[in-house]
Amino acid sequence: METSRSKQRTLQMVQLAILLALVIVLQLWGSNVKIGPTSFSLVLIPIVIGGILLGPRGGGLLGLAFGLITLIAGITGTDAFTFILFQDHPVITALICLGKGLLAGLGAAWIFRLVEKKNKYAAVFAASAAAPVINTGLFILGALFLSDTLSANFVADGSTVLYFLVIGCAGINFIIEFFVNLIVSPAIYRVITAISGRLGKES
């Protein structure tokens, strides 16, 4: 029994390390793919997988890593949009970056656990859909507190901050991220099933 638990802990550590590496690579790559002022991101995929495989702790840790990378890019000026926001509102910008990533990972994990009781396949879809909704929703809500900086630097005359955030920043990005997560859900489900089957045989 103890050997089985040790193997499971080792497997979880390996999974977390692999997913963390994916988060770092995908976020660094995605920061170079701009759609409007913000970056396109595939990083939510490993965060969702982490939340499903490793629970809220794993999903939250991966989401926090995503937020930390985003924040560092803003502080160093690698991401011009976040850099401008950070210059005027460092605390709020940091809270947005870290908070939306952390809660996207936690939310995906919690929703999976809740829906899994009824249908595991549906739970994968629900978790995959939840991550981009939480990530984008918290970004928009948080950015409303930065309206002065957004208006001065990004919002065109005659437009509003809310329109800029929903359409200019989140619009296309959110749609792409949402459907990419939904499309890969069946693959995620197969991975989970395969891993669970192997663990069951080894136990």
C-alpha atoms as one frame of an Amber mdcrd trajectory, in Angstrom:
protein
   0.000   0.000   0.000   2.794   2.405   0.956   4.676   1.586  -2.252   1.541
   2.280  -4.271   1.082   5.653  -2.564   4.730   6.504  -3.139   4.399   5.677
  -6.836   1.290   7.831  -7.083   3.006  10.793  -5.407   5.986  10.413  -7.743
   3.679  10.284 -10.758   1.884  13.425  -9.593   5.190  15.252  -9.152   6.263
  14.237 -12.652   2.918  15.334 -14.080   3.154  18.680 -12.290   6.706  19.244
 -13.546   5.718  18.471 -17.150   2.635  20.677 -16.996   4.592  23.506 -15.376
   7.144  23.327 -18.190   4.281  23.498 -20.703   2.823  26.529 -18.935   6.163
  28.331 -19.133   6.800  27.444 -22.788   3.264  28.201 -23.988   3.074  31.500
 -22.130   6.467  32.682 -23.381   5.535  31.658 -26.924   2.040  33.102 -26.684
   3.336  36.467 -25.507   4.736  36.959 -29.022   1.361  36.281 -30.679  -0.676
  39.467 -30.379  -4.372  39.817 -31.155  -5.063  43.474 -30.489  -3.197  44.801
 -27.455  -3.221  41.477 -25.596  -1.523  38.147 -26.248  -3.107  34.959 -27.541
  -2.765  32.168 -25.024  -2.822  28.369 -25.134  -1.525  28.192 -21.580  -4.962
  27.420 -20.149  -4.815  23.908 -21.627  -2.089  22.555 -19.281  -3.691  24.486
 -16.414  -6.999  22.689 -17.008  -5.239  19.331 -17.324  -3.425  20.040 -14.050
  -6.661  20.911 -12.305  -8.273  17.689 -13.523  -5.355  15.364 -12.802  -3.946
  16.985  -9.670  -6.924  18.754  -8.129  -7.270  22.360  -6.938  -3.732  22.486
  -5.550  -2.174  21.517  -8.883  -4.502  23.678 -10.952  -3.988  26.640  -8.648
  -0.202  26.299  -8.697  -0.102  26.130 -12.495  -2.475  29.081 -12.768  -0.331
  31.070 -10.354   2.759  30.284 -12.447   0.907  31.587 -15.518   0.040  34.789
 -13.672   3.585  35.230 -12.399   5.044  34.930 -15.907   2.518  37.488 -17.163
   3.412  39.857 -14.337   7.162  39.490 -14.911   6.648  40.249 -18.608   4.818
  43.415 -17.608   7.424  44.511 -15.086  10.313  43.986 -17.509   8.488  45.576
 -20.436   8.354  42.403 -22.526   4.577  42.829 -22.625   3.987  46.491 -23.481
   0.292  46.462 -22.533   0.877  45.083 -19.029   3.964  47.285 -18.638   1.924
  50.462 -19.129  -0.726  49.293 -16.673   1.920  48.301 -14.121   3.622  51.698
 -14.296   0.459  53.485 -13.156  -1.151  50.798 -10.989   1.447  48.235  -9.853
  -0.582  46.668  -7.033  -3.850  46.293  -8.956  -2.029  45.023 -12.047  -0.178
  42.428  -9.973  -3.419  41.306  -8.328  -5.104  40.948 -11.724  -2.240  38.945
 -13.232  -1.844  36.597 -10.280  -5.506  36.401  -9.299  -7.014  35.531 -12.661
  -4.476  32.771 -13.294  -4.799  31.297  -9.810  -8.603  31.320  -9.839  -8.794
  29.941 -13.385  -6.807  26.903 -12.238  -8.726  26.516  -8.987 -12.068  27.049
 -10.692 -11.400  24.454 -13.389 -10.402  21.896 -10.743 -13.387  22.561  -8.485
 -15.869  22.480 -11.353 -14.402  19.205 -12.606 -14.758  17.638  -9.162 -18.340
  18.856  -8.853 -19.531  17.707 -12.285 -17.459  14.494 -12.235 -19.887  13.027
  -9.704 -22.532  12.966 -12.436 -20.533  12.515 -15.633 -16.745  12.503 -16.046
 -16.878  13.339 -19.754 -19.125  16.348 -19.112 -16.830  17.369 -16.254 -13.872
  17.645 -18.638 -15.873  19.918 -20.942 -17.106  22.015 -18.016 -13.601  22.479
 -16.607 -12.183  23.308 -20.033 -14.887  25.915 -20.622 -14.600  27.389 -17.131
 -10.908  28.318 -17.307 -11.125  30.875 -20.153 -14.384  32.287 -18.770 -12.829
  32.862 -15.333  -9.534  34.142 -16.757 -11.158  36.613 -19.158 -13.947  37.627
 -16.797 -11.559  38.526 -13.984  -9.297  40.384 -16.413 -12.195  42.577 -17.555
 -13.481  43.194 -14.023 -10.019  44.005 -12.701  -9.099  46.219 -15.630 -12.131
  48.418 -14.980 -10.201  49.703 -11.958  -7.500  50.856 -14.391  -9.881  52.930
 -16.506  -7.810  56.114 -16.263  -4.696  54.477 -17.712  -6.659  52.580 -20.356
  -8.478  55.741 -21.456  -5.253  57.721 -21.691  -3.290  55.111 -23.643  -5.579
  52.708 -25.483  -9.216  53.777 -25.763 -10.085  55.625 -28.961 -12.066  58.865
 -28.835 -15.788  58.228 -28.738 -15.358  54.724 -27.347 -15.601  53.410 -23.785
 -13.251  51.440 -21.558 -15.750  48.589 -21.291 -16.074  48.348 -25.083 -12.295
  48.352 -25.447 -11.902  45.580 -22.867 -14.710  43.343 -24.117 -14.250  43.815
 -27.865 -10.713  45.138 -28.312  -8.907  43.019 -25.725 -10.984  39.996 -24.826
 -13.231  39.468 -27.854 -11.290  37.424 -30.401  -8.836  36.100 -27.816 -11.621
  34.764 -25.632 -13.432  33.094 -28.532 -10.255  31.357 -29.724  -9.191  30.280
 -26.229 -12.699  29.075 -25.372 -13.125  26.896 -28.446  -9.544  25.592 -28.390
 -10.146  24.385 -24.840 -13.424  22.752 -25.844 -11.911  21.086 -28.914  -9.084
  19.477 -26.956 -11.403  18.288 -24.185 -11.953  14.816 -25.708  -8.178  14.353
 -25.951  -7.796  15.453 -22.340 -10.463  12.981 -21.325  -8.660  10.128 -23.104
  -5.389  11.024 -21.356  -7.094  11.012 -17.965  -8.763   7.680 -18.669  -5.485
   6.101 -19.803  -3.586   7.338 -16.747  -6.341   6.209 -14.391  -6.342   2.769
 -15.995  -2.594   2.374 -15.581  -2.728   3.474 -11.955  -5.488   0.970 -11.316
  -3.426  -1.892 -12.734  -0.347  -0.914 -10.712  -2.270  -0.615  -7.422
